[in-house]
Amino acid sequence: MALEHAILVSLLEQPGSGYELARRFDRSIGRFWTATHQQIYRVLKRMEADGWVTAEEIDQDGRPDKRSYSVAAPGRSVLTTWLREPVQPESVRHELAVKIRGAAFDDAAGRAALIAEVERYRADHETTLHRYQTGEQRDFPDSGALDTGQRLQHVVLRGGIAYEQMVLAWLDDVLDTLHGLGR
């Protein structure tokens, strides 16, 4: 997937400025596709030049004007083509998993350092899970009253929650195993 596709999806959900789009990436799309503000602005400019999006200047009292972007017909066509293409499963490259296997060739001090690293890694995933769950409570308080787009957003978020829960369970198993090696 290219950043362009994530931007097109976000703009079809709700048109907005580059700043608003970057905030949406930070809040929701960023759960599964990350981009810096600079990348988003650079891609928006290219997409506008290619005719995929249009921009409207909006006056703001007391603040600089902003450009609000919407998806144009060519952009919708590009997205539709991409949506219908098959998706290849991602190949997993997990550096921590290789380090865990490599712990068999390290001493007790190395395993202690690995335990600290796994605990740090686990804390990061715990923070992400909490952020997803907070977002779910904020954005989907009444799952029975969701429209099609919201239902699809929610199912993606639930996948992220399930993934983080799985990673945390695995990391707990890793920590139990590593601690058990010292006994």
HELIX and SHEET records of a PDB file:
HELIX    1   1 LEU A    3  GLU A   13  1                                  11    
HELIX    2   2 GLY A   18  ARG A   27  1                                  10    
HELIX    3   3 ILE A   29  ARG A   31  5                                   3    
HELIX    4   4 HIS A   37  ALA A   49  1                                  13    
HELIX    5   5 ALA A   73  LEU A   83  1                                  11    
HELIX    6   6 GLU A   95  GLY A  102  1                                   8    
HELIX    7   7 ALA A  103  PHE A  105  5                                   3    
HELIX    8   8 ALA A  108  ASP A  139  1                                  32    
HELIX    9   9 SER A  143  ALA A  145  5                                   3    
HELIX   10  10 THR A  148  LEU A  181  1                                  34    
SHEET    1   A 3 GLY A  16  SER A  17  0                                        
SHEET    2   A 3 ARG A  63  VAL A  71 -1                                        
SHEET    3   A 3 VAL A  53  GLN A  60 -1                                        
END                                                                             
